[in-house]
Amino acid sequence: MALQSFLRKVVREGSLTVRSPDGSSFHLGDGCGPPVTVAITSRRWAARIAANPGLALGEAYMEGGLVVERGGIYDFVEVIGRNARLRPRRRAGPLERWWLDRRLQANQRAEARRNVAHHYDLSVDFYRRFLDADLQYSCAYFTHPGASLEEAQLAKKRHIAAKLLLAPEQRVLDIGCGWGGLGLTLAQEGGVQLEGVTLSEEQLATAQARAEAAGLAGRAKFSLTDYRDVQGPYDRIVSVGMFEHVGRPNFQTYFDQVSRLLKDDGVAVIHSIGRSEGPSFTQAWIAKYIFPGGYIPAISEVMTCVERAGLIVTDVEILRLHYAETLRAWRERFNLQRAEIAQLYDERFCRMWEFYLCLSEIAFRYRDHMVFQLQLSKKVDAVPVTRDYIGEAERRLARPQRRAA
């Protein structure tokens, strides 16, 4: 059986039992860890998984072709992911890379709008089911063991604010502003004039409504604008969780635009998922069902573009397991709200999102995923020469009297 032969090559650690369509079973791994049992419901699904596991495993779970009988879907994905780290990583060759860039990641304006709508124009009520109250849909910053998701997301916003070196009335651009949480925090705590841009109509409507409700509509403005069409200049630029949607062919365009929009004494902070083991390609199932047009860059792919744009890297920080913990919190909250989410959408949708959240968490725990924060400027003395100011600013922002203001 092709599937059995494939899985025996993949699974060396753990305790996985696979029940075949004919009712027979085979066992994989060294027996360590919690036992997991899955059933493949048809020969057709068995053949599809063996032929293209990167795509078909997720599809099989979504469509009921793979059923977890013992353990949970996270346990199954964890076994597969833990073993995947033991196998050599396949690299895209020059011809394949050219084709992927041209076919999947061009992200011209109309295509970029469609790709964003696919994921971010889902109902905000859905996202409220598992995100924190501020709707932060990016890596949180866990400053101490036991920190809640709410504490970690607030810490993330203040960590970024500290790196931006904000001053009242500065003009700040938020590229990919989401539902407005970061921008509203910067406007309120930093006293800046915030302009946020997004390609999601759902996010725009929510951000504008939140600004009105908070009495910040005059200070925080949001629009449906492609980053390539923004005019400047700005004192500060921030972008959190958006660069992953730019697409590899547009990296230079992106940083050229940041450079063009940034004042000569300005500061930018770019926060993005990245890869620590060099360039790769988007996982097939993720590209098809979750983030069409998306690409997670290796930091080596980014630096050349930064240099060519005439920007100086004034600080680099790598957040390693912070996103794994963020995804764990989202996954647990999603599971608690699963019945309500199924009423909003359907069972297939729930299984798709379960698989996505599990796959993403495992990518940060066992693969090469991490988050990088780049602080950029045009002048070598635009920021202090030591990093002490970051912690000082975070402590100032966290003072109780500041929170009550």
Secondary structure, DSSP 8 states (H G I E B T S, - for coil): -HHHHHHHHH--SS-EEEE-TTS-EEEES-S-SS-EEEEE--HHHHHHHHH-HHHHHHHHHHHTSEEEEES-HHHHHHHHHHHHTTS------HHHHHHHHHHHS---HHHHHHHHHHHHTS-HHHHHTTS-TT---S-----STT--HHHHHHHHHHHHHHHHT--TT-EEEEES-TTSHHHHHHHHHH--EEEEEES-HHHHHHHHHHHHHTT-TTTEEEEE--GGG----EEEEEEES-GGGT-GGGHHHHHHHHHHHEEEEEEEEEEEEEESS------HHHHHHT-TT----BHHHHHHHHHHTT-EEEEEEEE-THHHHHHHHHHHHHHHTHHHHHHHS-HHHHHHHHHHHHHHHHHHHHSSEEEEEEEEESSTTSS-SSTHHHHHHHHHHT-HHHHH-
